[in-house]
Every structure is written in structure tokens, then in C-alpha cells.
Amino acid sequence: MLILYYSLLLMSAVASMLHVGLWLLEKWTRTYFSAKWHYVSYILVYTFFIFPYFKVLTFINDRFSIQSESDSIMVPIQAAVQETTEVSNLHMVEDINQGINQSTYVLQTDWHILNVIPYLLLTGTIIFLIVAFIRNIRIHHRITSVCEPVSDLDIILGLEASKQKLGIKKNVAIYFAPFVSSPFLYGVIRPRIVLPAGIEFTSDEYRQIFLHELIHYKRHDIWLKLFLIAVNSLHWFNPLAYKARRDIDRYCELSCDEHLVRSMNLMERKRYCELLLSVLWNATDQKSQVYTAFSDKRIFLEGRINMILKNKGTKRKSIKILSGVVTLFLILGGSAAVYAGSITTKSVPELNDAKPGVVLLSEIKKESNIELTVEKVSSREYQTAYTEIKPGASKGFGGYALKNGDSLTPKFSSAGGDLKVYLLEYEDQVLEDGKLLSSNNKYNLAESGNYYFVLVNEGQTSSTNVELSVQLQVN
């Protein structure tokens, strides 16, 4: 779980930086790009909070890594495994031990505050979702208990005409609600337009309201809001996740207005602005509710009106191309940033359930993105030594590309403890997937693969003066 939340924190940081960058460029981008472009761009940036784009780059990197002159094969695992060909004296043994201790991929079972962080973040996510769920349940209860279906034939015909204009065939109900002050679209499975019972609109205003809300429905904006709430729940600790969500809501309304007024003349746009102003002081609070409101707060509404009156329709082809290039740059730039962060930052894997204190390379390879050189070996002896392996602790050794028919003969010794030596492939999930070795026995490999050794002290006391040598015979 720690690896998962490490990746989540990394994505949160990168998405936040991308959002701030886009927000700082708004003064320039709003001059050249449409509200729809901003809407789509902010959504794309928000996906960096949840989608690990760096995994795609990792996949490409794994497939197209160029083999080095030393015939090394690059694979994404946690830490280098040190080997030495000769151990001639105690001083050299100490140097080897220090090097391996610094680069070992096996963790101790010591309790650490980092182990608690994922559970704190998960608790916050659960609380966030519960609060959002309760709020929307209350709204649903109020709508179903006090709202009345609209029976006015003129209003119903106005809705049907708007649906026909937008090519919508699904039934959309209309309700009057005494407790709301602004029209809004509500409901994911059964959409309904809720109108304020205390405000009277003209037939033309009803038509504009219906077109506005039906555009939201046609674009599946309510589903998007559900997605944003779910992502925000994972990043409840990040203030920029809330701001990014508000900016998406803002451009959701602006892009909807932009679409609606595209074919309007100046007089029709002014009447539409008058409609927005008529509900200015009846703005609906929409913090975590799953609906789209027709109006918003004063400052934002002023921006909407300014955009509506100055909108000049379709941009030139060159501007459209430029907007596409900028959007592509955001995607690739963000992916590269996440990928760069993932390969330069060390992660702390979870402890393996099979053996306390042991983390296998398969887990690290799955969860992290750190490269390790795997050697194509020759027929010779490989040695390592450790001054001490504590109870429950482990040490890793090896990293060899071996073939079917190759053989190995391990020799190991220690004082105290209960030392076990396992031979594993990189893909093995638990120690038992590998082979428990006996000293001075010869083993023939039945399958080709990348192999390494894990030395585990399963005793109650420390194993000291640990020595391991492996005679490899390759075909």
C-alpha cells in the first residue's frame, strides 16, 4: 500500500504543477483559446491526479532499451546487487558488506511512521466520500419529497423542442422546487431539470434554460462531476485538487454558454445575460453536489457575461491547430515529468507477506521504476560475505541472466541463527516460488531467466560471519 500511495503523492505533485502552470497562463490563453479548450485542458490536467501516465513511458522504455556495450540488460527493479570475484581478507569482506548493506533491496520489519501514512490518507478518502454521499442523499431526498412535476403544457413543449434541437431522445423530467433559487440539472441515471418555484420565466427564458441544461446532459457533465469527486477524494489533502475541480466547474459553465450563444446575435446574447442576472442573487451552492447549476457567484457570473458578449464564434484554423499543439504539449510534458520523478526517486516497498522482512524483486519491479543491470555471466565463482544478518532480516545477492542447462553449486556458512538460501527468478512472488538451496549441492536450471539469491535468517539469534560462494557453469 505504501508504494501505491507513493505513486499517488507523485501524481498529485505533478498534476498540481501542471494545473498551476495552466492557471498562470490563463490571461494569455483566454485571449486566443475558447472556453471549450480550457475545459478540455483542465480535465486532461486533472487526469494526472489519477492515471499513471509514466507507466506507459516505462513500458516503452522497457521495450526499446538499447543494450549497452557490456551486454547488460536493463530491467526496472529496486536496487543494485553487488557481487565480487575474490574475498582474500577480512578487510575486503567488510567493504563488501558495507556496499551490499547500502544497496540491498530487502527491508527490515522495523515499524516506521511511513507505514501509517497510507492508512491516514485512506481514512481521509473514506470520510470525504461519506460526506459527499450524505450531502447528495439529502438533496435527493429533498427533491423527491417536496418537488412537484411540471404540468404546464407550454413548459413541457418548450423542453421537447429543445431536446429535438439537440438530438436528445431520452426522457428528461421537469420539477418545480420551492427550496432552490436557480435552475439545475440533477440525476445520473434518471436526469431531471429542477426549476425554482419562486421565479417566473418567460417562454424564451425557459427555452434558454432547457438548452443550457440539456447541453450539460448531452456532454455527460454529471458523470464528469462524479469522476472529479472520486479523484478529489483520493487527493483530499491537496488544496490544488479542490481548486482544479472548481476551475473545471467554471469552464464547464463557460463552455456550455459558449456553445449555446454561438448562433445568437447580439440582442439574443443580451437577453441571455439578463436571464443570468435575474438569478444572480439566487446562486446555488454546489460544493460536492452532483448537479449542474445555471448560475454561480457574482464574480464568476460577471466573467460569464463578458465572455458571452465578446464571443466571436469559431476561431481561425491556425488558432485551432495551435490549441491542439498546446494541449498535446501539456499531456506529453506532464507524462515526462511523472516519469522523470518516478525513476529518480527511491520508494519504500511494502513488506512481503510470505517472509517478514523480505521484499522480493517481483514486487519492486511491479511497483517502482528503478533500473538494475543484469549480468550475462561466464563460468566462474561468485562470492559475497556479511558480518551479520539479524533475526528475520535478509540480504540479496546476484542478478544473473542464466539459460536452460546452466548449473550452479552454492557453498555457504555462518555462525549462529538459522540461515536459509533461496534461488529465485525476478518474477517469483514469494520465497516458496523459488528453490531452497543446500550447501555444496549442484543444481541444473530447467528454465532460462534472470536469477538472484536471497539469504534469510529464520533463527532467533543473529547469523554472523556469513559467507556465500556460487560456482556457475554456463553452456
C-alpha positions as CSV (number, residue, x, y, z in Angstrom):
1,M,0.0,0.0,0.0
2,L,2.9,2.3,0.7
3,I,4.1,2.0,-2.9
4,L,0.6,2.8,-4.2
5,Y,0.3,6.0,-2.1
6,Y,3.9,7.0,-3.0
7,S,2.8,6.9,-6.7
8,L,-0.4,8.8,-5.7
9,L,1.6,11.5,-4.0
10,L,3.9,11.8,-7.0
11,M,1.0,12.1,-9.4
12,S,-0.6,14.7,-7.0
13,A,2.6,16.8,-7.1
14,V,2.9,16.7,-10.9
15,A,-0.8,17.4,-11.6
16,S,-0.6,20.3,-9.2
17,M,2.3,21.8,-11.0
18,L,0.6,21.4,-14.4
19,H,-2.6,23.0,-13.1
20,V,-0.7,26.0,-11.6
21,G,1.1,26.4,-14.9
22,L,-2.1,26.3,-16.9
23,W,-3.8,28.7,-14.5
24,L,-0.9,31.2,-14.7
25,L,-1.2,31.2,-18.5
26,E,-4.9,31.9,-18.4
27,K,-4.5,35.6,-19.0
28,W,-2.9,34.8,-22.3
29,T,-4.8,31.6,-23.3
30,R,-8.2,33.2,-22.8
31,T,-7.3,35.7,-25.4
32,Y,-6.6,33.1,-28.1
33,F,-8.3,29.9,-27.0
34,S,-12.0,29.1,-26.5
35,A,-13.7,28.2,-23.2
36,K,-14.1,24.6,-24.5
37,W,-10.3,24.4,-25.0
38,H,-9.8,25.4,-21.4
39,Y,-12.5,23.0,-20.2
40,V,-10.8,20.1,-22.0
41,S,-7.3,21.1,-21.0
42,Y,-8.2,21.4,-17.3
43,I,-9.8,17.9,-17.5
44,L,-6.7,16.5,-19.1
45,V,-4.5,18.0,-16.4
46,Y,-6.9,16.6,-13.7
47,T,-6.4,13.1,-15.1
48,F,-2.8,13.3,-14.0
49,F,-4.2,13.1,-10.4
50,I,-5.4,9.5,-11.1
51,F,-3.9,8.0,-14.2
52,P,-0.2,6.8,-14.0
53,Y,0.9,8.0,-17.4
54,F,4.5,7.2,-16.5
55,K,3.6,3.5,-16.7
56,V,3.2,3.9,-20.5
57,L,6.6,5.5,-20.8
58,T,8.0,2.8,-18.6
59,F,6.5,0.2,-20.9
60,I,8.1,1.9,-23.9
61,N,11.4,2.2,-22.2
62,D,11.4,-1.5,-21.3
63,R,10.7,-2.4,-24.9
64,F,13.2,-0.1,-26.6
65,S,16.1,0.0,-24.1
66,I,19.4,-0.3,-26.1
67,Q,21.7,-3.0,-24.9
68,S,25.0,-1.5,-23.7
69,E,28.4,-2.4,-24.9
70,S,29.0,-4.5,-21.8
71,D,26.0,-6.7,-22.8
72,S,24.0,-5.6,-19.8
73,I,20.2,-6.0,-19.8
74,M,18.3,-3.1,-18.1
75,V,15.3,-4.1,-16.0
76,P,13.2,-2.0,-13.6
77,I,13.9,-3.2,-10.1
78,Q,14.8,-1.5,-6.9
79,A,18.5,-1.7,-6.1
80,A,21.7,-3.0,-7.4
81,V,23.0,-6.3,-6.2
82,Q,26.7,-6.2,-5.6
83,E,29.0,-9.1,-6.4
84,T,32.7,-9.7,-6.1
85,T,35.0,-12.3,-7.5
86,E,37.5,-12.6,-4.7
87,V,37.5,-12.3,-1.0
88,S,41.0,-12.5,0.2
89,N,41.0,-11.0,3.7
90,L,38.7,-9.6,6.4
91,H,39.1,-6.0,5.3
92,M,37.7,-6.8,1.9
93,V,34.8,-8.7,3.5
94,E,33.9,-5.6,5.5
95,D,34.0,-3.4,2.3
96,I,31.7,-5.8,0.5
97,N,29.3,-5.9,3.4
98,Q,29.0,-2.2,3.6
99,G,28.3,-1.9,-0.1
100,I,25.6,-4.5,0.0
101,N,24.0,-3.0,3.0
102,Q,23.8,0.3,1.2
103,S,22.2,-1.2,-1.9
104,T,20.1,-4.1,-0.6
105,Y,16.5,-4.3,-1.8
106,V,15.4,-6.2,1.3
107,L,13.7,-4.2,4.2
108,Q,13.7,-4.8,7.8
109,T,10.4,-5.2,9.7
110,D,11.0,-2.2,12.0
111,W,7.9,-0.1,12.5
112,H,8.1,3.3,10.8
113,I,5.9,6.3,10.5
114,L,5.8,5.9,6.8
115,N,3.8,2.7,7.3
116,V,1.0,4.7,8.9
117,I,0.7,7.4,6.2
118,P,-1.3,5.2,3.7
119,Y,-3.9,4.4,6.4
120,L,-4.3,8.1,7.3
121,L,-4.8,9.0,3.7
122,L,-7.2,6.2,3.2
123,T,-9.2,7.3,6.2
124,G,-9.4,10.8,4.8
125,T,-10.7,9.4,1.5
126,I,-13.4,7.4,3.2
127,I,-14.5,10.4,5.2
128,F,-14.6,12.6,2.1
129,L,-16.7,10.1,0.2
130,I,-19.1,9.6,3.1
131,V,-19.6,13.4,3.5
132,A,-20.2,13.8,-0.3
133,F,-22.6,10.9,-0.3
134,I,-24.6,12.2,2.6
135,R,-24.9,15.6,1.0
136,N,-26.2,14.2,-2.2
137,I,-28.6,11.8,-0.4
138,R,-30.1,14.8,1.4
139,I,-30.5,16.7,-1.9
140,H,-32.1,13.6,-3.5
141,H,-34.5,13.2,-0.6
142,R,-35.5,16.9,-0.7
143,I,-36.1,16.7,-4.5
144,T,-38.1,13.5,-4.3
145,S,-40.1,14.6,-1.2
146,V,-41.0,18.3,-1.9
147,C,-40.6,18.8,-5.7
148,E,-43.6,18.7,-7.9
149,P,-43.6,17.6,-11.5
150,V,-44.3,20.4,-14.0
151,S,-47.7,20.1,-15.6
152,D,-47.7,23.3,-17.6
153,L,-48.0,22.2,-21.2
154,D,-46.1,25.2,-22.6
155,I,-43.1,24.5,-20.4
156,I,-43.2,20.8,-21.4
157,L,-43.5,21.6,-25.1
158,G,-40.5,24.0,-24.7
159,L,-38.4,21.2,-23.2
160,E,-39.4,18.8,-26.1
161,A,-38.5,21.4,-28.7
162,S,-35.1,21.9,-27.0
163,K,-34.5,18.2,-26.9
164,Q,-35.3,17.9,-30.6
165,K,-32.9,20.7,-31.4
166,L,-30.0,18.9,-29.6
167,G,-31.0,15.4,-30.8
168,I,-31.8,14.1,-27.4
169,K,-34.4,11.3,-27.2
170,K,-34.1,10.2,-23.6
171,N,-36.9,11.3,-21.3
172,V,-35.9,14.2,-19.1
173,A,-38.4,15.2,-16.3
174,I,-39.1,18.7,-15.1
175,Y,-39.7,19.6,-11.5
176,F,-40.6,22.7,-9.5
177,A,-38.7,23.0,-6.2
178,P,-39.6,25.6,-3.5
179,F,-36.2,25.4,-1.9
180,V,-33.9,26.2,-4.9
181,S,-33.1,29.6,-6.3
182,S,-31.6,28.6,-9.6
183,P,-32.3,26.0,-12.3
184,F,-30.1,23.0,-12.4
185,L,-29.8,19.5,-13.9
186,Y,-29.8,16.6,-11.5
187,G,-29.6,12.9,-11.7
188,V,-27.2,10.5,-13.4
189,I,-29.5,7.6,-14.4
190,R,-32.8,9.5,-14.4
191,P,-32.0,13.1,-15.4
192,R,-34.3,15.8,-14.4
193,I,-34.3,19.6,-14.6
194,V,-35.2,21.3,-11.4
195,L,-36.7,24.8,-11.7
196,P,-37.1,27.3,-8.8
197,A,-40.8,27.5,-7.9
198,G,-40.4,31.1,-6.7
199,I,-39.2,32.6,-10.0
200,E,-41.2,33.1,-13.1
201,F,-39.6,32.9,-16.5
202,T,-40.8,33.8,-20.0
203,S,-41.2,31.1,-22.6
204,D,-38.0,32.3,-24.3
205,E,-36.1,32.1,-21.0
206,Y,-37.4,28.6,-20.4
207,R,-36.0,27.6,-23.8
208,Q,-32.6,29.0,-23.0
209,I,-32.6,27.3,-19.6
210,F,-33.5,24.0,-21.2
211,L,-30.9,24.3,-23.9
212,H,-28.2,25.1,-21.3
213,E,-29.0,22.2,-19.0
214,L,-29.5,19.8,-21.9
215,I,-26.1,20.6,-23.3
216,H,-24.7,19.6,-19.9
217,Y,-26.7,16.3,-20.2
218,K,-25.5,15.7,-23.8
219,R,-21.9,16.2,-22.8
220,H,-22.3,13.9,-19.8
221,D,-21.1,16.6,-17.4
222,I,-22.8,15.0,-14.4
223,W,-20.7,11.8,-15.0
224,L,-17.6,14.0,-15.2
225,K,-18.5,15.6,-11.8
226,L,-18.8,12.2,-10.3
227,F,-15.4,11.3,-11.6
228,L,-13.9,14.6,-10.2
229,I,-15.4,13.9,-6.8
230,A,-13.9,10.4,-6.8
231,V,-10.4,11.7,-7.8
232,N,-10.7,14.6,-5.3
233,S,-11.4,12.1,-2.6
234,L,-8.0,10.4,-3.2
235,H,-6.3,13.8,-3.1
236,W,-8.3,15.3,-0.2
237,F,-5.1,16.5,1.4
238,N,-4.1,18.6,-1.6
239,P,-5.7,22.1,-1.8
240,L,-4.9,22.4,-5.5
241,A,-7.1,19.3,-6.2
242,Y,-10.0,21.3,-4.9
243,K,-9.0,24.4,-6.9
244,A,-8.6,22.3,-10.1
245,R,-12.0,20.9,-9.6
246,R,-13.5,24.4,-9.2
247,D,-11.8,25.6,-12.4
248,I,-13.2,22.7,-14.3
249,D,-16.7,23.5,-13.0
250,R,-16.1,27.1,-14.0
251,Y,-15.1,26.3,-17.6
252,C,-17.9,23.7,-17.7
253,E,-20.4,26.5,-17.4
254,L,-18.4,28.9,-19.7
255,S,-18.1,26.3,-22.5
256,C,-21.8,25.5,-22.2
257,D,-22.6,29.2,-22.6
258,E,-20.2,29.4,-25.5
259,H,-21.9,26.5,-27.3
260,L,-25.3,28.0,-26.6
261,V,-24.7,31.5,-27.8
262,R,-22.7,30.5,-30.8
263,S,-25.6,31.1,-33.2
264,M,-27.1,34.0,-31.3
265,N,-27.0,37.6,-32.4
266,L,-26.0,40.4,-30.1
267,M,-29.6,41.1,-29.0
268,E,-30.2,37.5,-28.1
269,R,-27.0,37.3,-26.2
270,K,-28.0,40.4,-24.1
271,R,-31.3,38.7,-23.3
272,Y,-29.4,35.6,-22.2
273,C,-27.2,37.7,-20.0
274,E,-30.3,39.3,-18.5
275,L,-31.6,35.8,-17.6
276,L,-28.3,35.1,-15.8
277,L,-28.5,38.4,-13.9
278,S,-32.1,37.6,-12.9
279,V,-30.9,34.7,-10.8
280,L,-27.6,36.3,-9.7
281,W,-28.6,36.6,-6.0
282,N,-30.2,33.1,-6.0
283,A,-26.9,31.3,-6.7
284,T,-26.9,27.6,-5.7
285,D,-24.1,26.2,-3.5
286,Q,-22.6,23.3,-5.4
287,K,-19.6,22.2,-3.3
288,S,-19.9,18.4,-3.7
289,Q,-23.4,18.0,-5.1
290,V,-23.8,16.0,-8.3
291,Y,-25.7,18.5,-10.4
292,T,-25.0,21.5,-12.7
293,A,-26.3,24.9,-11.6
294,F,-27.4,27.5,-14.1
295,S,-25.9,30.4,-12.1
296,D,-22.9,31.0,-9.9
297,K,-21.4,33.6,-7.7
298,R,-21.2,37.2,-8.7
299,I,-17.5,37.5,-9.8
300,F,-17.8,34.3,-11.9
301,L,-21.1,35.4,-13.4
302,E,-19.5,38.7,-14.5
303,G,-16.9,36.7,-16.3
304,R,-19.6,34.6,-18.0
305,I,-21.4,37.7,-19.2
306,N,-18.2,39.3,-20.5
307,M,-17.4,36.1,-22.4
308,I,-20.9,35.8,-23.9
309,L,-21.0,39.4,-25.2
310,K,-17.5,39.2,-26.7
311,N,-17.7,35.7,-28.1
312,K,-17.0,35.8,-31.8
313,G,-17.7,32.3,-32.8
314,T,-15.4,29.9,-34.4
315,K,-11.7,30.7,-34.2
316,R,-9.4,30.6,-37.2
317,K,-7.9,27.3,-38.4
318,S,-4.4,28.4,-37.3
319,I,-5.7,29.0,-33.7
320,K,-7.3,25.6,-33.6
321,I,-4.0,24.0,-34.7
322,L,-2.1,26.0,-32.1
323,S,-4.6,24.9,-29.3
324,G,-4.1,21.3,-30.3
325,V,-0.3,21.7,-30.1
326,V,-0.5,23.3,-26.7
327,T,-2.9,20.5,-25.4
328,L,-0.5,17.8,-26.7
329,F,2.4,19.6,-25.0
330,L,0.5,19.5,-21.7
331,I,0.0,15.8,-22.0
332,L,3.5,14.9,-23.0
333,G,5.1,17.4,-20.6
334,G,3.1,16.0,-17.7
335,S,3.8,12.4,-18.6
336,A,7.5,13.1,-18.9
337,A,7.5,14.9,-15.5
338,V,5.9,12.0,-13.8
339,Y,8.2,9.5,-15.5
340,A,11.3,11.5,-14.6
341,G,10.1,11.7,-11.0
342,S,9.4,8.0,-10.8
343,I,12.9,7.0,-12.0
344,T,14.9,9.4,-9.8
345,T,13.1,9.0,-6.5
346,K,13.6,6.0,-4.2
347,S,10.5,4.3,-3.0
348,V,9.9,2.2,0.1
349,P,8.1,-1.1,-0.8
350,E,5.7,-2.8,1.5
351,L,6.9,-5.8,3.4
352,N,6.3,-9.2,1.8
353,D,3.6,-11.3,3.4
354,A,5.4,-14.5,2.8
355,K,8.5,-13.7,4.9
356,P,8.6,-10.8,7.3
357,G,11.4,-8.5,6.5
358,V,11.7,-9.7,2.9
359,V,10.7,-7.8,-0.2
360,L,11.1,-9.7,-3.5
361,L,12.3,-8.1,-6.7
362,S,8.9,-9.0,-8.4
363,E,7.1,-6.6,-6.0
364,I,9.7,-3.9,-6.6
365,K,9.6,-4.4,-10.3
366,K,5.8,-4.1,-10.3
367,E,5.5,-1.0,-8.1
368,S,8.6,1.0,-8.9
369,N,10.7,2.2,-11.8
370,I,14.4,1.9,-10.9
371,E,16.8,0.2,-13.3
372,L,19.2,-2.6,-12.5
373,T,21.9,-4.2,-14.6
374,V,21.6,-7.9,-15.0
375,E,24.8,-9.6,-16.0
376,K,25.3,-12.2,-18.6
377,V,27.7,-14.4,-16.7
378,S,30.5,-16.7,-17.5
379,S,31.7,-19.9,-16.0
380,R,33.4,-18.9,-12.7
381,E,32.9,-18.4,-9.0
382,Y,30.9,-15.5,-7.5
383,Q,31.4,-14.6,-3.8
384,T,29.9,-12.3,-1.1
385,A,30.1,-12.0,2.7
386,Y,28.3,-10.3,5.5
387,T,29.4,-9.7,9.1
388,E,25.9,-10.1,10.4
389,I,22.3,-10.9,9.4
390,K,19.9,-10.2,12.2
391,P,16.9,-12.5,13.0
392,G,14.1,-12.1,10.4
393,A,16.4,-10.0,8.2
394,S,17.6,-10.8,4.7
395,K,20.3,-10.0,2.2
396,G,20.2,-10.1,-1.6
397,F,22.9,-11.3,-3.9
398,G,23.2,-11.9,-7.6
399,G,21.4,-10.8,-10.7
400,Y,22.4,-13.1,-13.5
401,A,20.9,-14.0,-16.9
402,L,21.1,-17.8,-17.0
403,K,19.9,-20.3,-19.6
404,N,18.3,-23.7,-19.5
405,G,21.0,-26.3,-18.9
406,D,23.3,-24.0,-16.9
407,S,24.3,-25.2,-13.4
408,L,25.3,-23.7,-10.1
409,T,26.8,-25.0,-6.9
410,P,26.4,-22.9,-3.8
411,K,28.6,-23.0,-0.7
412,F,27.6,-21.0,2.3
413,S,28.3,-20.9,6.0
414,S,27.5,-18.8,9.1
415,A,27.8,-18.8,12.8
416,G,24.5,-18.8,14.8
417,G,21.0,-18.2,13.6
418,D,19.2,-20.4,11.0
419,L,20.5,-19.3,7.6
420,K,18.4,-20.2,4.5
421,V,19.5,-19.5,0.9
422,Y,16.9,-19.3,-1.8
423,L,17.3,-19.1,-5.6
424,L,14.6,-17.0,-7.2
425,E,13.6,-15.6,-10.6
426,Y,12.7,-11.9,-10.8
427,E,9.1,-12.8,-11.4
428,D,8.7,-15.1,-8.3
429,Q,6.1,-13.6,-6.0
430,V,7.1,-15.4,-2.7
431,L,10.2,-17.2,-1.4
432,E,8.4,-20.5,-1.8
433,D,8.2,-19.9,-5.6
434,G,11.9,-20.2,-5.7
435,K,14.2,-23.1,-4.7
436,L,15.6,-23.6,-1.2
437,L,19.3,-24.5,-1.7
438,S,21.6,-26.8,0.2
439,S,25.3,-26.1,0.5
440,N,27.7,-28.0,-1.7
441,N,24.8,-29.4,-3.9
442,K,24.8,-28.9,-7.7
443,Y,21.6,-27.6,-9.3
444,N,20.8,-27.7,-13.0
445,L,18.5,-25.0,-14.3
446,A,15.4,-26.2,-16.1
447,E,14.3,-22.8,-17.4
448,S,16.1,-19.7,-18.7
449,G,15.6,-16.4,-16.8
450,N,17.1,-13.8,-14.5
451,Y,18.1,-15.2,-11.2
452,Y,19.2,-13.9,-7.8
453,F,19.8,-15.3,-4.3
454,V,18.1,-14.3,-1.0
455,L,19.8,-15.2,2.3
456,V,17.3,-15.2,5.1
457,N,18.0,-15.7,8.8
458,E,15.0,-17.6,10.1
459,G,16.5,-18.2,13.5
460,Q,16.1,-16.3,16.9
461,T,19.7,-15.1,17.0
462,S,21.9,-13.3,14.6
463,S,23.9,-15.1,11.9
464,T,27.4,-13.8,11.9
465,N,30.4,-14.3,9.6
466,V,28.1,-15.2,6.7
467,E,29.9,-16.3,3.5
468,L,28.4,-17.4,0.2
469,S,30.1,-18.5,-2.9
470,V,28.4,-19.8,-6.1
471,Q,30.2,-21.7,-8.8
472,L,28.3,-21.1,-12.1
473,Q,28.8,-23.3,-15.1
474,V,27.2,-21.9,-18.3
475,N,26.8,-23.6,-21.6
